Amino acid sequence: MNKQPLRIAIIGGGIGGMAAGLTLWRAGFDIALYEQASQFGEVGAGIQLGPDTTRLLFQLGLERHLREVVVEPTALEIRRWQNGDLLTHIPLNRGGAEQQEAPYWTIHRADLHTILREHIPSQALHLNKRCIRIEQENRQVTLTFADNSTEQVDLVIGADGIHSVVRQSVSQDQARFSRTCAYRGLIPREHLPDWDFQHTPRIIVWLGSGRELVSYPISSGRLLNVVCVIPNDDWMVESWNEPGAVEDLAKAFGGGDERVEQIINALGQTRRWALYDREPLERWNHGHLTLLGDAAHPMLPHKAQGAAQAIEDAVVLAQTFQGAEPSEIEQRLGEYEALRRPRASQIQRDSRQNGKAFLLPDGQAQEQRDTALRRSRTMADVWKALKLAE
């Protein structure tokens, strides 16, 4: 007699939730993914996928689909936005000193989300399902949703973001405001005709005077993704859909390099949100419940690892649960946490420290950072240089 597969509920339909849905479904589990929104979707923004992440996505059989929409940057450059001075140039991919078996890519969040979603059976995906209560009894978990429906499962995975409902079963901690604000925008290639997005695509980080601007092409070179981070003490709205004023950026980066001016002038509209993270958790699990992605380890964007770490979580979780019986759930969750929590927690801390280093005001500490960056020849050197700015 064949045993019944574990019934697993995933709360949250972002990149982390979709990655968990795909990996666990491929591993043979009976999955159901619940998203509170009325439709699946992602914000209009780009993300970076390093070799560790693309390798995992290749193992999931997604390489062909991803290659249709990604950009493979030739280099990472860090410059001063005031005058364009080059602080470091790190070749990536085939030109890089750190040869990798998998590429370094940039991609539109929505493209990655769609590819993951399209590889999950549609009957496993449920919209308009906001989880409001979680109860555990006799190795079963009962979920109650805002529409008064209930579901009973063997395991719950919280992939519902930084303000996770599921996380409240593990910790009552609060999100921490970074006192910075991010603006995101996308620029069509034709609006910057002098920029070569396709033949020499680069990730460019512009630093100086407590401000940061990051730009890189996505969507097969059709769009330039732009993220600006500036100091902010009083605007604390976290929504990714809040309109931002391009005039704020023109003021913040006024008088800088002409390329920075071109980028800001080409931004038709932006979205802004206050940046939050949380302290690393001491545990991710509670009974037959665990966390994944931003629900487990929300981090600031200064190491470009948010989506990457969620995908790593999903792959490790599925591998850890191979062949698991209901009686083994808590043991397997302990193994998952032991494998993932130390690494994800360190990247949380690194992302916070990188933000401090990127946003240094003019002065001696900034000069020391820039000197260390000028000596950098690899990505590892860059991260070391930023740590020296502590």
C-alpha positions as semicolon CSV with decimal commas, in nm:
position;residue;x (nm);y (nm);z (nm)
1;M;0,000;0,000;0,000
2;N;0,140;0,336;-0,103
3;K;0,176;0,589;0,174
4;Q;0,011;0,928;0,138
5;P;0,252;1,217;0,070
6;L;0,284;1,488;0,330
7;R;0,030;1,768;0,289
8;I;0,222;2,095;0,289
9;A;0,073;2,445;0,290
10;I;0,282;2,738;0,170
11;I;0,163;3,079;0,287
12;G;0,272;3,350;0,044
13;G;0,307;3,355;-0,333
14;G;0,620;3,563;-0,391
15;I;0,946;3,431;-0,532
16;G;1,025;3,236;-0,215
17;G;0,680;3,080;-0,198
18;M;0,687;2,983;-0,566
19;A;1,035;2,835;-0,532
20;A;0,917;2,630;-0,234
21;G;0,608;2,520;-0,423
22;L;0,813;2,403;-0,720
23;T;1,084;2,221;-0,524
24;L;0,840;2,048;-0,288
25;W;0,603;1,949;-0,569
26;R;0,896;1,807;-0,765
27;A;0,991;1,611;-0,451
28;G;0,650;1,443;-0,456
29;F;0,463;1,626;-0,181
30;D;0,096;1,728;-0,184
31;I;0,135;2,106;-0,185
32;A;-0,108;2,397;-0,169
33;L;0,011;2,756;-0,200
34;Y;-0,208;3,033;-0,057
35;E;-0,169;3,397;-0,165
36;Q;-0,379;3,676;-0,013
37;A;-0,378;3,895;-0,327
38;S;-0,636;3,866;-0,603
39;Q;-0,373;3,785;-0,864
40;F;-0,016;3,663;-0,876
41;G;0,245;3,918;-0,966
42;E;0,569;4,089;-0,874
43;V;0,678;4,450;-0,862
44;G;0,844;4,615;-1,159
45;A;1,201;4,576;-1,046
46;G;1,518;4,386;-1,122
47;I;1,719;4,145;-0,909
48;Q;2,063;3,989;-0,932
49;L;2,122;3,614;-0,940
50;G;2,474;3,504;-0,853
51;P;2,627;3,170;-0,957
52;D;2,512;2,993;-0,640
53;T;2,153;3,076;-0,732
54;T;2,164;3,017;-1,106
55;R;2,320;2,676;-1,040
56;L;2,016;2,580;-0,830
57;L;1,775;2,712;-1,093
58;F;1,955;2,504;-1,357
59;Q;1,911;2,195;-1,137
60;L;1,538;2,269;-1,142
61;G;1,544;2,257;-1,522
62;L;1,476;2,628;-1,574
63;E;1,789;2,733;-1,766
64;R;1,630;2,748;-2,113
65;H;1,336;2,957;-1,991
66;L;1,558;3,194;-1,795
67;R;1,801;3,253;-2,082
68;E;1,516;3,402;-2,283
69;V;1,477;3,696;-2,041
70;V;1,802;3,747;-1,846
71;V;2,104;3,970;-1,900
72;E;2,457;3,840;-1,841
73;P;2,656;4,143;-1,720
74;T;3,020;4,170;-1,820
75;A;3,131;4,356;-1,508
76;L;3,049;4,519;-1,178
77;E;3,167;4,878;-1,155
78;I;3,166;5,100;-0,847
79;R;3,197;5,473;-0,913
80;R;3,158;5,801;-0,730
81;W;2,834;5,961;-0,842
82;Q;2,964;6,315;-0,794
83;N;3,234;6,294;-1,062
84;G;3,221;5,944;-1,214
85;D;3,560;5,836;-1,074
86;L;3,603;5,460;-1,106
87;L;3,667;5,291;-0,771
88;T;3,671;4,933;-0,898
89;H;3,593;4,726;-1,206
90;I;3,525;4,356;-1,143
91;P;3,485;4,140;-1,457
92;L;3,196;3,895;-1,432
93;N;3,105;3,572;-1,607
94;R;3,346;3,465;-1,882
95;G;3,574;3,761;-1,819
96;G;3,591;3,718;-1,442
97;A;3,889;3,610;-1,236
98;E;3,658;3,387;-1,028
99;Q;3,559;3,126;-1,286
100;Q;3,221;2,979;-1,202
101;E;3,035;2,680;-1,342
102;A;2,716;2,890;-1,348
103;P;2,664;3,250;-1,466
104;Y;2,590;3,576;-1,287
105;W;2,262;3,714;-1,421
106;T;2,023;4,004;-1,381
107;I;1,650;3,952;-1,432
108;H;1,315;4,123;-1,390
109;R;1,147;3,997;-1,072
110;A;0,823;3,937;-1,260
111;D;0,999;3,720;-1,520
112;L;1,154;3,495;-1,255
113;H;0,824;3,477;-1,067
114;T;0,634;3,380;-1,382
115;I;0,882;3,108;-1,476
116;L;0,859;2,952;-1,130
117;R;0,479;2,976;-1,122
118;E;0,432;2,821;-1,466
119;H;0,615;2,508;-1,354
120;I;0,373;2,443;-1,064
121;P;0,035;2,274;-1,126
122;S;-0,230;2,545;-1,138
123;Q;-0,462;2,348;-0,909
124;A;-0,206;2,389;-0,628
125;L;-0,220;2,770;-0,643
126;H;-0,491;2,959;-0,453
127;L;-0,564;3,334;-0,462
128;N;-0,765;3,555;-0,224
129;K;-0,658;3,339;0,070
130;R;-0,538;3,550;0,363
131;C;-0,433;3,336;0,655
132;I;-0,552;3,480;0,987
133;R;-0,501;3,195;1,233
134;I;-0,276;2,890;1,274
135;E;-0,351;2,616;1,527
136;Q;-0,150;2,301;1,594
137;E;-0,282;1,985;1,758
138;N;-0,192;1,615;1,735
139;R;0,070;1,663;1,462
140;Q;-0,181;1,849;1,245
141;V;-0,195;2,218;1,159
142;T;-0,526;2,392;1,096
143;L;-0,523;2,711;0,890
144;T;-0,809;2,959;0,905
145;F;-0,848;3,215;0,628
146;A;-1,024;3,551;0,617
147;D;-1,305;3,399;0,408
148;N;-1,378;3,164;0,704
149;S;-1,252;2,858;0,518
150;T;-1,012;2,617;0,689
151;E;-0,750;2,369;0,575
152;Q;-0,574;2,094;0,769
153;V;-0,219;2,000;0,673
154;D;0,090;1,822;0,804
155;L;0,330;2,115;0,762
156;V;0,307;2,492;0,714
157;I;0,576;2,701;0,546
158;G;0,562;3,074;0,606
159;A;0,682;3,252;0,293
160;D;0,472;3,562;0,355
161;G;0,738;3,831;0,371
162;I;0,887;4,063;0,630
163;H;0,552;4,119;0,805
164;S;0,478;3,747;0,809
165;V;0,169;3,619;0,989
166;V;0,332;3,278;1,019
167;R;0,641;3,427;1,184
168;Q;0,425;3,542;1,476
169;S;0,404;3,176;1,579
170;V;0,784;3,176;1,615
171;S;0,867;3,528;1,733
172;Q;0,698;3,852;1,835
173;D;0,990;4,070;1,724
174;Q;0,937;4,392;1,529
175;A;1,078;4,509;1,197
176;R;1,367;4,757;1,227
177;F;1,359;5,083;1,028
178;S;1,695;5,154;0,861
179;R;1,638;5,531;0,837
180;T;1,679;5,506;0,460
181;C;1,438;5,512;0,169
182;A;1,468;5,338;-0,169
183;Y;1,334;5,453;-0,505
184;R;1,292;5,207;-0,793
185;G;1,232;5,273;-1,158
186;L;1,268;5,115;-1,502
187;I;1,398;5,297;-1,810
188;P;1,328;5,164;-2,162
189;R;1,644;5,123;-2,369
190;E;1,530;5,375;-2,628
191;H;1,518;5,649;-2,362
192;L;1,896;5,620;-2,319
193;P;2,011;5,583;-2,682
194;D;2,379;5,643;-2,601
195;W;2,393;5,353;-2,353
196;D;2,487;5,006;-2,483
197;F;2,272;4,773;-2,272
198;Q;2,324;4,465;-2,489
199;H;2,691;4,445;-2,591
200;T;2,856;4,575;-2,273
201;P;2,594;4,529;-2,000
202;R;2,726;4,625;-1,657
203;I;2,608;4,655;-1,300
204;I;2,709;5,004;-1,190
205;V;2,700;5,113;-0,826
206;W;2,734;5,489;-0,774
207;L;2,843;5,595;-0,423
208;G;2,910;5,917;-0,236
209;S;2,781;6,164;0,025
210;G;2,555;5,915;0,199
211;R;2,369;5,817;-0,118
212;E;2,368;5,515;-0,348
213;L;2,242;5,458;-0,703
214;V;2,251;5,113;-0,865
215;S;2,174;5,048;-1,231
216;Y;2,181;4,739;-1,451
217;P;1,994;4,612;-1,758
218;I;1,722;4,345;-1,737
219;S;1,462;4,191;-1,971
220;S;1,714;4,091;-2,240
221;G;1,854;4,444;-2,234
222;R;1,524;4,618;-2,307
223;L;1,510;4,791;-1,967
224;L;1,754;4,956;-1,728
225;N;1,669;4,880;-1,365
226;V;1,746;5,170;-1,130
227;V;1,751;5,173;-0,750
228;C;1,839;5,485;-0,548
229;V;1,886;5,481;-0,170
230;I;1,891;5,807;0,024
231;P;1,875;5,901;0,393
232;N;1,528;5,934;0,539
233;D;1,432;5,986;0,902
234;D;1,057;6,035;0,891
235;W;0,897;5,867;0,587
236;M;0,834;5,509;0,704
237;V;0,582;5,365;0,453
238;E;0,701;5,027;0,328
239;S;0,462;4,969;0,036
240;W;0,633;4,898;-0,296
241;N;0,348;5,074;-0,476
242;E;0,388;5,418;-0,319
243;P;0,469;5,677;-0,589
244;G;0,804;5,851;-0,560
245;A;0,899;6,192;-0,695
246;V;1,183;6,203;-0,948
247;E;1,243;6,558;-0,822
248;D;1,357;6,409;-0,490
249;L;1,628;6,215;-0,671
250;A;1,731;6,512;-0,884
251;K;1,782;6,705;-0,563
252;A;1,964;6,422;-0,383
253;F;2,205;6,359;-0,671
254;G;2,222;6,713;-0,807
255;G;2,550;6,834;-0,954
256;G;2,683;6,484;-1,012
257;D;2,825;6,294;-1,306
258;E;2,637;6,347;-1,631
259;R;2,553;5,976;-1,657
260;V;2,377;5,990;-1,321
261;E;2,192;6,297;-1,440
262;Q;2,090;6,114;-1,759
263;I;1,952;5,822;-1,559
264;I;1,745;6,039;-1,328
265;N;1,614;6,255;-1,613
266;A;1,507;5,940;-1,802
267;L;1,302;5,804;-1,511
268;G;0,941;5,865;-1,606
269;Q;0,811;5,748;-1,269
270;T;0,942;5,581;-0,957
271;R;0,813;5,385;-0,660
272;R;0,958;5,441;-0,317
273;W;0,953;5,251;0,008
274;A;1,117;5,274;0,346
275;L;1,378;5,004;0,405
276;Y;1,332;4,764;0,696
277;D;1,497;4,447;0,817
278;R;1,488;4,238;1,136
279;E;1,741;4,091;1,373
280;P;1,836;3,729;1,290
281;L;1,608;3,480;1,460
282;E;1,734;3,226;1,712
283;R;1,495;2,967;1,567
284;W;1,281;2,931;1,255
285;N;1,056;2,644;1,360
286;H;0,761;2,586;1,591
287;G;0,610;2,240;1,590
288;H;0,502;2,161;1,233
289;L;0,566;2,513;1,111
290;T;0,872;2,681;0,961
291;L;0,977;2,998;0,780
292;L;1,138;3,073;0,445
293;G;1,267;3,378;0,259
294;D;1,188;3,723;0,398
295;A;0,960;3,570;0,660
296;A;1,267;3,400;0,807
297;H;1,547;3,645;0,729
298;P;1,437;3,984;0,590
299;M;1,742;4,175;0,478
300;L;1,834;4,512;0,334
301;P;1,912;4,514;-0,040
302;H;2,282;4,600;-0,010
303;K;2,412;4,251;-0,088
304;A;2,152;4,167;-0,357
305;Q;2,070;3,840;-0,182
306;G;1,702;3,852;-0,082
307;A;1,559;3,639;-0,363
308;A;1,872;3,424;-0,379
309;Q;1,846;3,322;-0,015
310;A;1,477;3,241;-0,052
311;I;1,557;3,009;-0,343
312;E;1,834;2,843;-0,141
313;D;1,586;2,792;0,144
314;A;1,339;2,624;-0,091
315;V;1,592;2,385;-0,242
316;V;1,739;2,283;0,093
317;L;1,393;2,237;0,247
318;A;1,285;2,000;-0,030
319;Q;1,609;1,804;-0,010
320;T;1,584;1,776;0,368
321;F;1,229;1,641;0,351
322;Q;1,294;1,368;0,093
323;G;1,114;1,055;0,214
324;A;0,993;1,216;0,537
325;E;0,717;1,056;0,744
326;P;0,472;1,266;0,950
327;S;0,647;1,151;1,267
328;E;0,977;1,292;1,135
329;I;0,861;1,645;1,054
330;E;1,011;1,819;1,356
331;Q;1,341;1,635;1,313
332;R;1,360;1,730;0,943
333;L;1,273;2,091;1,024
334;G;1,562;2,095;1,270
335;E;1,794;1,974;0,994
336;Y;1,665;2,241;0,755
337;E;1,720;2,515;1,011
338;A;2,067;2,389;1,098
339;L;2,165;2,398;0,731
340;R;2,014;2,734;0,644
341;R;1,986;2,963;0,947
342;P;2,360;3,030;1,007
343;R;2,424;3,129;0,644
344;A;2,108;3,336;0,602
345;S;2,164;3,513;0,936
346;Q;2,518;3,607;0,837
347;I;2,396;3,748;0,506
348;Q;2,137;3,952;0,697
349;R;2,418;4,103;0,904
350;D;2,640;4,154;0,599
351;S;2,360;4,332;0,412
352;R;2,312;4,573;0,701
353;Q;2,687;4,638;0,724
354;N;2,717;4,688;0,348
355;G;2,443;4,951;0,370
356;K;2,640;5,142;0,632
357;A;2,952;5,123;0,414
358;F;2,774;5,220;0,092
359;L;2,604;5,518;0,256
360;L;2,901;5,669;0,439
361;P;2,905;6,049;0,444
362;D;3,205;6,232;0,303
363;G;3,502;6,205;0,537
364;Q;3,789;5,984;0,647
365;A;3,591;5,660;0,676
366;Q;3,458;5,703;0,323
367;E;3,809;5,772;0,193
368;Q;3,935;5,453;0,358
369;R;3,650;5,258;0,199
370;D;3,728;5,398;-0,143
371;T;4,099;5,317;-0,107
372;A;4,013;4,956;-0,024
373;L;3,771;4,937;-0,317
374;R;4,040;5,060;-0,557
375;R;4,252;4,759;-0,458
376;S;3,967;4,513;-0,521
377;R;4,002;4,263;-0,804
378;T;3,725;4,015;-0,721
379;M;3,379;4,022;-0,566
380;A;3,530;3,875;-0,249
381;D;3,767;4,173;-0,236
382;V;3,472;4,412;-0,263
383;W;3,293;4,252;0,033
384;K;3,615;4,267;0,238
385;A;3,657;4,635;0,152
386;L;3,307;4,711;0,274
387;K;3,370;4,527;0,600
388;L;3,677;4,745;0,660
389;A;3,441;5,043;0,672
390;E;3,284;4,921;1,000
